[in-house]
Amino acid sequence: DDDDIILPKVSYRELPLAEILNNCNGLDYFLKFLQSLDAVGYANFYLNAEAFRCAGASASQQHARATVEQQQTNQEILRNMAKDLIEQYFLSTVSVKCLVQL
């Protein structure tokens, strides 16, 4: 396996999951492990939800010094991210327009 040649051998067995997910090599190995179990969708959901959480935190921090236009843009971005998460992970073909009207 090429990964064994390029990446140093590191034991991730003793690390907390949060550390593995925040480490590029650890995340790569964990995603490969989940892929071997046909369960990579769980990690994709976590990573997408985490991206949404970070975007929300960033928008919150910027809210006080942002213009009204920037606030509306941030809100629209978050609304679209939430809609995408709901559509991708919680609904199959149902429209979510009514769920994300904030």
C-alpha positions in Angstrom: 0.0 0.0 0.0 1.4 3.4 -1.0 0.2 5.1 2.2 2.5 2.8 4.3 5.5 4.1 2.3 4.6 7.8 2.3 3.1 8.2 5.8 4.9 7.2 9.0 3.4 4.5 11.1 1.3 6.1 13.8 -0.9 4.2 16.3 -4.3 6.0 16.5 -5.7 3.4 18.9 -4.8 5.5 22.0 -6.0 8.8 20.7 -9.5 10.3 21.4 -11.8 10.5 18.4 -11.7 14.3 18.4 -7.9 14.2 18.0 -8.1 11.8 15.1 -10.7 13.9 13.3 -8.6 17.0 13.8 -5.4 15.3 12.4 -5.1 15.1 8.6 -3.4 11.7 8.7 -5.8 10.4 11.4 -8.8 11.6 9.5 -7.5 10.0 6.3 -7.0 6.7 7.9 -10.3 6.9 9.7 -12.2 7.7 6.5 -10.5 4.7 4.8 -11.5 2.5 7.7 -15.1 3.7 7.5 -15.0 3.2 3.7 -14.0 -0.4 4.2 -17.1 -0.9 6.3 -19.2 1.0 3.8 -19.9 3.6 6.5 -18.1 6.7 5.3 -21.5 8.5 5.2 -21.3 8.9 9.0 -18.0 10.8 8.8 -19.3 12.9 5.9 -22.3 13.9 8.0 -20.1 14.8 10.9 -17.7 16.9 8.7 -20.6 18.7 7.0 -22.3 19.4 10.3 -19.0 20.7 11.8 -18.5 23.0 8.8 -22.0 24.3 9.4 -21.3 24.9 13.1 -18.0 26.7 12.3 -19.7 28.9 9.7 -22.4 29.8 12.2 -19.9 30.6 14.9 -17.9 32.8 12.5 -21.0 34.6 11.4 -22.0 35.2 15.0 -18.6 36.7 15.8 -18.8 39.0 12.7 -22.4 40.0 13.3 -21.7 43.1 15.5 -19.3 44.7 13.0 -20.9 43.5 9.8 -23.1 45.7 7.6 -26.7 44.8 7.1 -25.9 43.5 3.7 -23.1 41.3 5.0 -25.4 40.0 7.8 -28.1 39.1 5.2 -25.5 37.4 3.0 -24.2 35.4 6.0 -27.8 34.5 7.0 -28.5 33.3 3.4 -25.3 31.2 3.3 -26.2 29.6 6.6 -29.8 29.0 5.4 -28.5 27.3 2.3 -26.0 25.2 4.3 -28.8 24.1 6.6 -31.1 23.3 3.7 -28.4 21.2 2.1 -27.7 19.3 5.3 -31.4 18.6 5.8 -32.0 17.5 2.2 -28.9 15.3 2.1 -29.1 13.6 5.4 -32.7 13.8 6.8 -35.1 13.9 3.8 -35.2 11.8 0.7 -37.4 13.7 -1.8 -39.5 16.0 0.4 -39.1 19.8 -0.2 -37.6 21.6 2.7 -38.5 25.1 1.8 -40.9 25.5 4.7 -38.3 24.1 7.2 -35.6 26.7 6.5 -37.8 29.8 6.5 -36.1 31.8 9.3 
